[in-house]
Amino acid sequence: MGSSASRRWPALADAIAGLLGDSGRRERMADCGRTLARERFTIESTVAGMRDCYVEVASSGG
């Protein structure tokens, strides 16, 4: 890990500590995460992505 990354650890620790003390913010973030996952990772999009992978592998001879 580079030196610039190591300098960011204190900020990350502060952000995590802030979340630990703010249940409302944690709940809002969780709600947003669930909504995002439902929108982006539907059965249809997952199946389409897998199909595309199989087609690519099959057409490349691999």
mmCIF file as Biopython writes it, N, C-alpha, C and O atoms, coordinates in Angstrom:
data_model
#
loop_
_atom_site.group_PDB
_atom_site.id
_atom_site.type_symbol
_atom_site.label_atom_id
_atom_site.label_alt_id
_atom_site.label_comp_id
_atom_site.label_asym_id
_atom_site.label_entity_id
_atom_site.label_seq_id
_atom_site.pdbx_PDB_ins_code
_atom_site.Cartn_x
_atom_site.Cartn_y
_atom_site.Cartn_z
_atom_site.occupancy
_atom_site.B_iso_or_equiv
_atom_site.auth_seq_id
_atom_site.auth_asym_id
_atom_site.pdbx_PDB_model_num
ATOM 1   N N  . MET A ? 1  ? 0.848   -1.173  0.000   1.0 0.0 1  A 1 
ATOM 2   C CA . MET A ? 1  ? 0.000   0.000   0.000   1.0 0.0 1  A 1 
ATOM 3   C C  . MET A ? 1  ? 0.891   1.232   0.000   1.0 0.0 1  A 1 
ATOM 4   O O  . MET A ? 1  ? 1.864   1.309   0.750   1.0 0.0 1  A 1 
ATOM 5   N N  . GLY A ? 2  ? 0.553   2.186   -0.839  1.0 0.0 2  A 1 
ATOM 6   C CA . GLY A ? 2  ? 1.363   3.390   -0.963  1.0 0.0 2  A 1 
ATOM 7   C C  . GLY A ? 2  ? 1.188   4.336   0.199   1.0 0.0 2  A 1 
ATOM 8   O O  . GLY A ? 2  ? 0.280   4.181   1.017   1.0 0.0 2  A 1 
ATOM 9   N N  . SER A ? 3  ? 2.065   5.314   0.265   1.0 0.0 3  A 1 
ATOM 10  C CA . SER A ? 3  ? 2.025   6.251   1.386   1.0 0.0 3  A 1 
ATOM 11  C C  . SER A ? 3  ? 0.768   7.109   1.372   1.0 0.0 3  A 1 
ATOM 12  O O  . SER A ? 3  ? 0.258   7.462   2.436   1.0 0.0 3  A 1 
ATOM 13  N N  . SER A ? 4  ? 0.251   7.456   0.181   1.0 0.0 4  A 1 
ATOM 14  C CA . SER A ? 4  ? -0.966  8.278   0.156   1.0 0.0 4  A 1 
ATOM 15  C C  . SER A ? 4  ? -2.154  7.492   0.689   1.0 0.0 4  A 1 
ATOM 16  O O  . SER A ? 4  ? -3.026  8.054   1.351   1.0 0.0 4  A 1 
ATOM 17  N N  . ALA A ? 5  ? -2.194  6.175   0.399   1.0 0.0 5  A 1 
ATOM 18  C CA . ALA A ? 5  ? -3.281  5.351   0.924   1.0 0.0 5  A 1 
ATOM 19  C C  . ALA A ? 5  ? -3.186  5.244   2.440   1.0 0.0 5  A 1 
ATOM 20  O O  . ALA A ? 5  ? -4.204  5.285   3.131   1.0 0.0 5  A 1 
ATOM 21  N N  . SER A ? 6  ? -1.973  5.107   2.958   1.0 0.0 6  A 1 
ATOM 22  C CA . SER A ? 6  ? -1.822  4.970   4.402   1.0 0.0 6  A 1 
ATOM 23  C C  . SER A ? 6  ? -2.209  6.251   5.132   1.0 0.0 6  A 1 
ATOM 24  O O  . SER A ? 6  ? -2.617  6.198   6.292   1.0 0.0 6  A 1 
ATOM 25  N N  . ARG A ? 7  ? -2.087  7.392   4.477   1.0 0.0 7  A 1 
ATOM 26  C CA . ARG A ? 7  ? -2.487  8.654   5.114   1.0 0.0 7  A 1 
ATOM 27  C C  . ARG A ? 7  ? -4.005  8.786   5.187   1.0 0.0 7  A 1 
ATOM 28  O O  . ARG A ? 7  ? -4.516  9.601   5.955   1.0 0.0 7  A 1 
ATOM 29  N N  . ARG A ? 8  ? -4.728  8.001   4.404   1.0 0.0 8  A 1 
ATOM 30  C CA . ARG A ? 8  ? -6.187  8.094   4.404   1.0 0.0 8  A 1 
ATOM 31  C C  . ARG A ? 8  ? -6.841  7.237   5.478   1.0 0.0 8  A 1 
ATOM 32  O O  . ARG A ? 8  ? -8.037  7.383   5.728   1.0 0.0 8  A 1 
ATOM 33  N N  . TRP A ? 9  ? -6.098  6.359   6.111   1.0 0.0 9  A 1 
ATOM 34  C CA . TRP A ? 9  ? -6.684  5.500   7.137   1.0 0.0 9  A 1 
ATOM 35  C C  . TRP A ? 9  ? -7.323  6.288   8.272   1.0 0.0 9  A 1 
ATOM 36  O O  . TRP A ? 9  ? -8.407  5.909   8.717   1.0 0.0 9  A 1 
ATOM 37  N N  . PRO A ? 10 ? -6.718  7.354   8.763   1.0 0.0 10 A 1 
ATOM 38  C CA . PRO A ? 10 ? -7.373  8.102   9.842   1.0 0.0 10 A 1 
ATOM 39  C C  . PRO A ? 10 ? -8.735  8.655   9.419   1.0 0.0 10 A 1 
ATOM 40  O O  . PRO A ? 10 ? -9.675  8.655   10.214  1.0 0.0 10 A 1 
ATOM 41  N N  . ALA A ? 11 ? -8.846  9.121   8.186   1.0 0.0 11 A 1 
ATOM 42  C CA . ALA A ? 11 ? -10.127 9.639   7.707   1.0 0.0 11 A 1 
ATOM 43  C C  . ALA A ? 11 ? -11.160 8.522   7.628   1.0 0.0 11 A 1 
ATOM 44  O O  . ALA A ? 11 ? -12.324 8.728   7.971   1.0 0.0 11 A 1 
ATOM 45  N N  . LEU A ? 12 ? -10.743 7.345   7.179   1.0 0.0 12 A 1 
ATOM 46  C CA . LEU A ? 12 ? -11.649 6.204   7.121   1.0 0.0 12 A 1 
ATOM 47  C C  . LEU A ? 12 ? -12.104 5.816   8.523   1.0 0.0 12 A 1 
ATOM 48  O O  . LEU A ? 12 ? -13.285 5.549   8.746   1.0 0.0 12 A 1 
ATOM 49  N N  . ALA A ? 13 ? -11.173 5.786   9.456   1.0 0.0 13 A 1 
ATOM 50  C CA . ALA A ? 13 ? -11.516 5.455   10.843  1.0 0.0 13 A 1 
ATOM 51  C C  . ALA A ? 13 ? -12.503 6.466   11.415  1.0 0.0 13 A 1 
ATOM 52  O O  . ALA A ? 13 ? -13.443 6.087   12.114  1.0 0.0 13 A 1 
ATOM 53  N N  . ASP A ? 14 ? -12.300 7.742   11.126  1.0 0.0 14 A 1 
ATOM 54  C CA . ASP A ? 14 ? -13.223 8.778   11.596  1.0 0.0 14 A 1 
ATOM 55  C C  . ASP A ? 14 ? -14.611 8.590   10.994  1.0 0.0 14 A 1 
ATOM 56  O O  . ASP A ? 14 ? -15.617 8.742   11.686  1.0 0.0 14 A 1 
ATOM 57  N N  . ALA A ? 15 ? -14.666 8.259   9.704   1.0 0.0 15 A 1 
ATOM 58  C CA . ALA A ? 15 ? -15.954 8.058   9.043   1.0 0.0 15 A 1 
ATOM 59  C C  . ALA A ? 15 ? -16.693 6.866   9.645   1.0 0.0 15 A 1 
ATOM 60  O O  . ALA A ? 15 ? -17.903 6.930   9.865   1.0 0.0 15 A 1 
ATOM 61  N N  . ILE A ? 16 ? -15.973 5.788   9.908   1.0 0.0 16 A 1 
ATOM 62  C CA . ILE A ? 16 ? -16.590 4.610   10.514  1.0 0.0 16 A 1 
ATOM 63  C C  . ILE A ? 16 ? -17.075 4.930   11.919  1.0 0.0 16 A 1 
ATOM 64  O O  . ILE A ? 16 ? -18.179 4.542   12.301  1.0 0.0 16 A 1 
ATOM 65  N N  . ALA A ? 17 ? -16.263 5.626   12.680  1.0 0.0 17 A 1 
ATOM 66  C CA . ALA A ? 17 ? -16.669 6.009   14.037  1.0 0.0 17 A 1 
ATOM 67  C C  . ALA A ? 17 ? -17.911 6.892   13.994  1.0 0.0 17 A 1 
ATOM 68  O O  . ALA A ? 17 ? -18.799 6.762   14.837  1.0 0.0 17 A 1 
ATOM 69  N N  . GLY A ? 18 ? -17.971 7.789   13.012  1.0 0.0 18 A 1 
ATOM 70  C CA . GLY A ? 18 ? -19.153 8.633   12.867  1.0 0.0 18 A 1 
ATOM 71  C C  . GLY A ? 18 ? -20.396 7.820   12.579  1.0 0.0 18 A 1 
ATOM 72  O O  . GLY A ? 18 ? -21.468 8.116   13.108  1.0 0.0 18 A 1 
ATOM 73  N N  . LEU A ? 19 ? -20.268 6.797   11.745  1.0 0.0 19 A 1 
ATOM 74  C CA . LEU A ? 19 ? -21.411 5.933   11.446  1.0 0.0 19 A 1 
ATOM 75  C C  . LEU A ? 19 ? -21.851 5.136   12.667  1.0 0.0 19 A 1 
ATOM 76  O O  . LEU A ? 19 ? -23.043 4.917   12.880  1.0 0.0 19 A 1 
ATOM 77  N N  . LEU A ? 20 ? -20.886 4.709   13.458  1.0 0.0 20 A 1 
ATOM 78  C CA . LEU A ? 20 ? -21.231 3.945   14.659  1.0 0.0 20 A 1 
ATOM 79  C C  . LEU A ? 20 ? -22.108 4.755   15.604  1.0 0.0 20 A 1 
ATOM 80  O O  . LEU A ? 20 ? -22.948 4.202   16.315  1.0 0.0 20 A 1 
ATOM 81  N N  . GLY A ? 21 ? -21.910 6.050   15.606  1.0 0.0 21 A 1 
ATOM 82  C CA . GLY A ? 21 ? -22.677 6.904   16.504  1.0 0.0 21 A 1 
ATOM 83  C C  . GLY A ? 21 ? -23.922 7.516   15.896  1.0 0.0 21 A 1 
ATOM 84  O O  . GLY A ? 21 ? -24.578 8.334   16.541  1.0 0.0 21 A 1 
ATOM 85  N N  . ASP A ? 22 ? -24.271 7.139   14.662  1.0 0.0 22 A 1 
ATOM 86  C CA . ASP A ? 22 ? -25.409 7.763   13.980  1.0 0.0 22 A 1 
ATOM 87  C C  . ASP A ? 22 ? -26.293 6.686   13.356  1.0 0.0 22 A 1 
ATOM 88  O O  . ASP A ? 22 ? -26.150 6.357   12.178  1.0 0.0 22 A 1 
ATOM 89  N N  . SER A ? 23 ? -27.208 6.143   14.157  1.0 0.0 23 A 1 
ATOM 90  C CA . SER A ? 23 ? -28.047 5.046   13.669  1.0 0.0 23 A 1 
ATOM 91  C C  . SER A ? 23 ? -28.951 5.482   12.520  1.0 0.0 23 A 1 
ATOM 92  O O  . SER A ? 23 ? -29.232 4.687   11.623  1.0 0.0 23 A 1 
ATOM 93  N N  . GLY A ? 24 ? -29.407 6.722   12.533  1.0 0.0 24 A 1 
ATOM 94  C CA . GLY A ? 24 ? -30.249 7.212   11.446  1.0 0.0 24 A 1 
ATOM 95  C C  . GLY A ? 24 ? -29.515 7.208   10.117  1.0 0.0 24 A 1 
ATOM 96  O O  . GLY A ? 24 ? -30.064 6.812   9.089   1.0 0.0 24 A 1 
ATOM 97  N N  . ARG A ? 25 ? -28.281 7.649   10.153  1.0 0.0 25 A 1 
ATOM 98  C CA . ARG A ? 25 ? -27.479 7.672   8.919   1.0 0.0 25 A 1 
ATOM 99  C C  . ARG A ? 25 ? -27.199 6.258   8.435   1.0 0.0 25 A 1 
ATOM 100 O O  . ARG A ? 25 ? -27.259 5.986   7.236   1.0 0.0 25 A 1 
ATOM 101 N N  . ARG A ? 26 ? -26.891 5.354   9.368   1.0 0.0 26 A 1 
ATOM 102 C CA . ARG A ? 26 ? -26.659 3.950   8.995   1.0 0.0 26 A 1 
ATOM 103 C C  . ARG A ? 26 ? -27.893 3.365   8.321   1.0 0.0 26 A 1 
ATOM 104 O O  . ARG A ? 26 ? -27.783 2.674   7.308   1.0 0.0 26 A 1 
ATOM 105 N N  . GLU A ? 27 ? -29.063 3.641   8.882   1.0 0.0 27 A 1 
ATOM 106 C CA . GLU A ? 27 ? -30.307 3.119   8.310   1.0 0.0 27 A 1 
ATOM 107 C C  . GLU A ? 27 ? -30.561 3.697   6.924   1.0 0.0 27 A 1 
ATOM 108 O O  . GLU A ? 27 ? -30.980 2.973   6.021   1.0 0.0 27 A 1 
ATOM 109 N N  . ARG A ? 28 ? -30.313 4.992   6.743   1.0 0.0 28 A 1 
ATOM 110 C CA . ARG A ? 28 ? -30.505 5.610   5.422   1.0 0.0 28 A 1 
ATOM 111 C C  . ARG A ? 28 ? -29.543 5.021   4.399   1.0 0.0 28 A 1 
ATOM 112 O O  . ARG A ? 28 ? -29.921 4.759   3.257   1.0 0.0 28 A 1 
ATOM 113 N N  . MET A ? 29 ? -28.298 4.816   4.815   1.0 0.0 29 A 1 
ATOM 114 C CA . MET A ? 29 ? -27.316 4.227   3.905   1.0 0.0 29 A 1 
ATOM 115 C C  . MET A ? 29 ? -27.711 2.793   3.539   1.0 0.0 29 A 1 
ATOM 116 O O  . MET A ? 29 ? -27.575 2.384   2.387   1.0 0.0 29 A 1 
ATOM 117 N N  . ALA A ? 30 ? -28.198 2.040   4.515   1.0 0.0 30 A 1 
ATOM 118 C CA . ALA A ? 30 ? -28.635 0.667   4.250   1.0 0.0 30 A 1 
ATOM 119 C C  . ALA A ? 30 ? -29.813 0.655   3.287   1.0 0.0 30 A 1 
ATOM 120 O O  . ALA A ? 30 ? -29.855 -0.160  2.366   1.0 0.0 30 A 1 
ATOM 121 N N  . ASP A ? 31 ? -30.768 1.554   3.493   1.0 0.0 31 A 1 
ATOM 122 C CA . ASP A ? 31 ? -31.918 1.643   2.585   1.0 0.0 31 A 1 
ATOM 123 C C  . ASP A ? 31 ? -31.466 1.956   1.165   1.0 0.0 31 A 1 
ATOM 124 O O  . ASP A ? 31 ? -31.946 1.351   0.207   1.0 0.0 31 A 1 
ATOM 125 N N  . CYS A ? 32 ? -30.545 2.899   1.034   1.0 0.0 32 A 1 
ATOM 126 C CA . CYS A ? 32 ? -30.031 3.258   -0.293  1.0 0.0 32 A 1 
ATOM 127 C C  . CYS A ? 32 ? -29.302 2.077   -0.931  1.0 0.0 32 A 1 
ATOM 128 O O  . CYS A ? 32 ? -29.439 1.837   -2.131  1.0 0.0 32 A 1 
ATOM 129 N N  . GLY A ? 33 ? -28.545 1.355   -0.150  1.0 0.0 33 A 1 
ATOM 130 C CA . GLY A ? 33 ? -27.828 0.190   -0.666  1.0 0.0 33 A 1 
ATOM 131 C C  . GLY A ? 33 ? -28.775 -0.895  -1.147  1.0 0.0 33 A 1 
ATOM 132 O O  . GLY A ? 33 ? -28.557 -1.490  -2.202  1.0 0.0 33 A 1 
ATOM 133 N N  . ARG A ? 34 ? -29.831 -1.158  -0.376  1.0 0.0 34 A 1 
ATOM 134 C CA . ARG A ? 34 ? -30.818 -2.154  -0.796  1.0 0.0 34 A 1 
ATOM 135 C C  . ARG A ? 34 ? -31.513 -1.736  -2.084  1.0 0.0 34 A 1 
ATOM 136 O O  . ARG A ? 34 ? -31.702 -2.548  -2.989  1.0 0.0 34 A 1 
ATOM 137 N N  . THR A ? 35 ? -31.891 -0.461  -2.162  1.0 0.0 35 A 1 
ATOM 138 C CA . THR A ? 35 ? -32.550 0.043   -3.369  1.0 0.0 35 A 1 
ATOM 139 C C  . THR A ? 35 ? -31.634 -0.085  -4.576  1.0 0.0 35 A 1 
ATOM 140 O O  . THR A ? 35 ? -32.059 -0.542  -5.637  1.0 0.0 35 A 1 
ATOM 141 N N  . LEU A ? 36 ? -30.402 0.311   -4.420  1.0 0.0 36 A 1 
ATOM 142 C CA . LEU A ? 36 ? -29.430 0.226   -5.510  1.0 0.0 36 A 1 
ATOM 143 C C  . LEU A ? 36 ? -29.248 -1.223  -5.966  1.0 0.0 36 A 1 
ATOM 144 O O  . LEU A ? 36 ? -29.216 -1.498  -7.165  1.0 0.0 36 A 1 
ATOM 145 N N  . ALA A ? 37 ? -29.129 -2.140  -5.019  1.0 0.0 37 A 1 
ATOM 146 C CA . ALA A ? 37 ? -28.949 -3.553  -5.363  1.0 0.0 37 A 1 
ATOM 147 C C  . ALA A ? 37 ? -30.170 -4.088  -6.101  1.0 0.0 37 A 1 
ATOM 148 O O  . ALA A ? 37 ? -30.028 -4.816  -7.084  1.0 0.0 37 A 1 
ATOM 149 N N  . ARG A ? 38 ? -31.364 -3.738  -5.640  1.0 0.0 38 A 1 
ATOM 150 C CA . ARG A ? 38 ? -32.585 -4.201  -6.317  1.0 0.0 38 A 1 
ATOM 151 C C  . ARG A ? 38 ? -32.665 -3.678  -7.746  1.0 0.0 38 A 1 
ATOM 152 O O  . ARG A ? 38 ? -33.105 -4.390  -8.648  1.0 0.0 38 A 1 
ATOM 153 N N  . GLU A ? 39 ? -32.240 -2.436  -7.949  1.0 0.0 39 A 1 
ATOM 154 C CA . GLU A ? 39 ? -32.319 -1.835  -9.279  1.0 0.0 39 A 1 
ATOM 155 C C  . GLU A ? 39 ? -31.259 -2.379  -10.232 1.0 0.0 39 A 1 
ATOM 156 O O  . GLU A ? 39 ? -31.535 -2.566  -11.417 1.0 0.0 39 A 1 
ATOM 157 N N  . ARG A ? 40 ? -30.069 -2.631  -9.739  1.0 0.0 40 A 1 
ATOM 158 C CA . ARG A ? 40 ? -28.959 -3.022  -10.618 1.0 0.0 40 A 1 
ATOM 159 C C  . ARG A ? 40 ? -28.800 -4.518  -10.803 1.0 0.0 40 A 1 
ATOM 160 O O  . ARG A ? 40 ? -28.274 -4.961  -11.824 1.0 0.0 40 A 1 
ATOM 161 N N  . PHE A ? 41 ? -29.240 -5.292  -9.846  1.0 0.0 41 A 1 
ATOM 162 C CA . PHE A ? 41 ? -28.982 -6.729  -9.881  1.0 0.0 41 A 1 
ATOM 163 C C  . PHE A ? 41 ? -30.272 -7.526  -9.967  1.0 0.0 41 A 1 
ATOM 164 O O  . PHE A ? 41 ? -30.552 -8.377  -9.123  1.0 0.0 41 A 1 
ATOM 165 N N  . THR A ? 42 ? -31.051 -7.237  -11.000 1.0 0.0 42 A 1 
ATOM 166 C CA . THR A ? 42 ? -32.289 -7.977  -11.219 1.0 0.0 42 A 1 
ATOM 167 C C  . THR A ? 42 ? -31.963 -9.349  -11.804 1.0 0.0 42 A 1 
ATOM 168 O O  . THR A ? 42 ? -30.862 -9.575  -12.307 1.0 0.0 42 A 1 
ATOM 169 N N  . ILE A ? 43 ? -32.922 -10.248 -11.734 1.0 0.0 43 A 1 
ATOM 170 C CA . ILE A ? 43 ? -32.753 -11.565 -12.349 1.0 0.0 43 A 1 
ATOM 171 C C  . ILE A ? 43 ? -32.475 -11.398 -13.839 1.0 0.0 43 A 1 
ATOM 172 O O  . ILE A ? 43 ? -31.599 -12.059 -14.396 1.0 0.0 43 A 1 
ATOM 173 N N  . GLU A ? 44 ? -33.227 -10.509 -14.472 1.0 0.0 44 A 1 
ATOM 174 C CA . GLU A ? 44 ? -33.081 -10.307 -15.914 1.0 0.0 44 A 1 
ATOM 175 C C  . GLU A ? 44 ? -31.678 -9.835  -16.292 1.0 0.0 44 A 1 
ATOM 176 O O  . GLU A ? 44 ? -31.079 -10.348 -17.237 1.0 0.0 44 A 1 
ATOM 177 N N  . SER A ? 45 ? -31.161 -8.861  -15.552 1.0 0.0 45 A 1 
ATOM 178 C CA . SER A ? 45 ? -29.831 -8.348  -15.895 1.0 0.0 45 A 1 
ATOM 179 C C  . SER A ? 45 ? -28.745 -9.372  -15.591 1.0 0.0 45 A 1 
ATOM 180 O O  . SER A ? 45 ? -27.749 -9.450  -16.311 1.0 0.0 45 A 1 
ATOM 181 N N  . THR A ? 46 ? -28.923 -10.151 -14.544 1.0 0.0 46 A 1 
ATOM 182 C CA . THR A ? 46 ? -27.945 -11.183 -14.205 1.0 0.0 46 A 1 
ATOM 183 C C  . THR A ? 46 ? -27.925 -12.277 -15.264 1.0 0.0 46 A 1 
ATOM 184 O O  . THR A ? 46 ? -26.858 -12.710 -15.698 1.0 0.0 46 A 1 
ATOM 185 N N  . VAL A ? 47 ? -29.118 -12.724 -15.679 1.0 0.0 47 A 1 
ATOM 186 C CA . VAL A ? 47 ? -29.202 -13.756 -16.717 1.0 0.0 47 A 1 
ATOM 187 C C  . VAL A ? 47 ? -28.604 -13.239 -18.022 1.0 0.0 47 A 1 
ATOM 188 O O  . VAL A ? 47 ? -27.857 -13.958 -18.685 1.0 0.0 47 A 1 
ATOM 189 N N  . ALA A ? 48 ? -28.922 -12.009 -18.395 1.0 0.0 48 A 1 
ATOM 190 C CA . ALA A ? 48 ? -28.381 -11.433 -19.629 1.0 0.0 48 A 1 
ATOM 191 C C  . ALA A ? 48 ? -26.855 -11.357 -19.571 1.0 0.0 48 A 1 
ATOM 192 O O  . ALA A ? 48 ? -26.180 -11.657 -20.555 1.0 0.0 48 A 1 
ATOM 193 N N  . GLY A ? 49 ? -26.318 -10.960 -18.433 1.0 0.0 49 A 1 
ATOM 194 C CA . GLY A ? 49 ? -24.869 -10.883 -18.286 1.0 0.0 49 A 1 
ATOM 195 C C  . GLY A ? 49 ? -24.207 -12.243 -18.400 1.0 0.0 49 A 1 
ATOM 196 O O  . GLY A ? 49 ? -23.168 -12.381 -19.046 1.0 0.0 49 A 1 
ATOM 197 N N  . MET A ? 50 ? -24.804 -13.247 -17.775 1.0 0.0 50 A 1 
ATOM 198 C CA . MET A ? 50 ? -24.257 -14.602 -17.866 1.0 0.0 50 A 1 
ATOM 199 C C  . MET A ? 50 ? -24.339 -15.122 -19.297 1.0 0.0 50 A 1 
ATOM 200 O O  . MET A ? 50 ? -23.399 -15.745 -19.790 1.0 0.0 50 A 1 
ATOM 201 N N  . ARG A ? 51 ? -25.462 -14.866 -19.961 1.0 0.0 51 A 1 
ATOM 202 C CA . ARG A ? 51 ? -25.620 -15.286 -21.356 1.0 0.0 51 A 1 
ATOM 203 C C  . ARG A ? 51 ? -24.522 -14.660 -22.217 1.0 0.0 51 A 1 
ATOM 204 O O  . ARG A ? 51 ? -23.899 -15.336 -23.036 1.0 0.0 51 A 1 
ATOM 205 N N  . ASP A ? 52 ? -24.297 -13.372 -22.023 1.0 0.0 52 A 1 
ATOM 206 C CA . ASP A ? 52 ? -23.264 -12.677 -22.796 1.0 0.0 52 A 1 
ATOM 207 C C  . ASP A ? 52 ? -21.882 -13.291 -22.560 1.0 0.0 52 A 1 
ATOM 208 O O  . ASP A ? 52 ? -21.089 -13.426 -23.492 1.0 0.0 52 A 1 
ATOM 209 N N  . CYS A ? 53 ? -21.604 -13.658 -21.321 1.0 0.0 53 A 1 
ATOM 210 C CA . CYS A ? 53 ? -20.309 -14.297 -21.010 1.0 0.0 53 A 1 
ATOM 211 C C  . CYS A ? 53 ? -20.179 -15.634 -21.729 1.0 0.0 53 A 1 
ATOM 212 O O  . CYS A ? 53 ? -19.138 -15.931 -22.315 1.0 0.0 53 A 1 
ATOM 213 N N  . TYR A ? 54 ? -21.240 -16.442 -21.682 1.0 0.0 54 A 1 
ATOM 214 C CA . TYR A ? 54 ? -21.202 -17.744 -22.354 1.0 0.0 54 A 1 
ATOM 215 C C  . TYR A ? 54 ? -21.030 -17.582 -23.857 1.0 0.0 54 A 1 
ATOM 216 O O  . TYR A ? 54 ? -20.255 -18.309 -24.478 1.0 0.0 54 A 1 
ATOM 217 N N  . VAL A ? 55 ? -21.749 -16.633 -24.441 1.0 0.0 55 A 1 
ATOM 218 C CA . VAL A ? 55 ? -21.637 -16.394 -25.882 1.0 0.0 55 A 1 
ATOM 219 C C  . VAL A ? 55 ? -20.212 -15.974 -26.236 1.0 0.0 55 A 1 
ATOM 220 O O  . VAL A ? 55 ? -19.649 -16.450 -27.221 1.0 0.0 55 A 1 
ATOM 221 N N  . GLU A ? 56 ? -19.634 -15.092 -25.440 1.0 0.0 56 A 1 
ATOM 222 C CA . GLU A ? 56 ? -18.270 -14.630 -25.709 1.0 0.0 56 A 1 
ATOM 223 C C  . GLU A ? 56 ? -17.268 -15.776 -25.634 1.0 0.0 56 A 1 
ATOM 224 O O  . GLU A ? 56 ? -16.402 -15.909 -26.498 1.0 0.0 56 A 1 
ATOM 225 N N  . VAL A ? 57 ? -17.388 -16.597 -24.602 1.0 0.0 57 A 1 
ATOM 226 C CA . VAL A ? 57 ? -16.464 -17.725 -24.449 1.0 0.0 57 A 1 
ATOM 227 C C  . VAL A ? 57 ? -16.655 -18.730 -25.585 1.0 0.0 57 A 1 
ATOM 228 O O  . VAL A ? 57 ? -15.682 -19.222 -26.155 1.0 0.0 57 A 1 
ATOM 229 N N  . ALA A ? 58 ? -17.904 -19.028 -25.906 1.0 0.0 58 A 1 
ATOM 230 C CA . ALA A ? 58 ? -18.182 -20.006 -26.965 1.0 0.0 58 A 1 
ATOM 231 C C  . ALA A ? 58 ? -17.682 -19.518 -28.325 1.0 0.0 58 A 1 
ATOM 232 O O  . ALA A ? 58 ? -17.169 -20.305 -29.120 1.0 0.0 58 A 1 
ATOM 233 N N  . SER A ? 59 ? -17.831 -18.237 -28.584 1.0 0.0 59 A 1 
ATOM 234 C CA . SER A ? 59 ? -17.423 -17.717 -29.892 1.0 0.0 59 A 1 
ATOM 235 C C  . SER A ? 59 ? -15.908 -17.541 -30.009 1.0 0.0 59 A 1 
ATOM 236 O O  . SER A ? 59 ? -15.378 -17.416 -31.113 1.0 0.0 59 A 1 
ATOM 237 N N  . SER A ? 60 ? -15.216 -17.530 -28.871 1.0 0.0 60 A 1 
ATOM 238 C CA . SER A ? 60 ? -13.756 -17.373 -28.914 1.0 0.0 60 A 1 
ATOM 239 C C  . SER A ? 60 ? -13.036 -18.718 -28.946 1.0 0.0 60 A 1 
ATOM 240 O O  . SER A ? 60 ? -11.810 -18.779 -29.036 1.0 0.0 60 A 1 
ATOM 241 N N  . GLY A ? 61 ? -13.813 -19.784 -28.870 1.0 0.0 61 A 1 
ATOM 242 C CA . GLY A ? 61 ? -13.212 -21.116 -28.905 1.0 0.0 61 A 1 
ATOM 243 C C  . GLY A ? 61 ? -12.701 -21.579 -27.559 1.0 0.0 61 A 1 
ATOM 244 O O  . GLY A ? 61 ? -12.069 -22.631 -27.458 1.0 0.0 61 A 1 
ATOM 245 N N  . GLY A ? 62 ? -12.974 -20.788 -26.508 1.0 0.0 62 A 1 
ATOM 246 C CA . GLY A ? 62 ? -12.439 -21.121 -25.197 1.0 0.0 62 A 1 
ATOM 247 C C  . GLY A ? 62 ? -13.397 -21.845 -24.370 1.0 0.0 62 A 1 
ATOM 248 O O  . GLY A ? 62 ? -13.088 -22.197 -23.232 1.0 0.0 62 A 1 
#
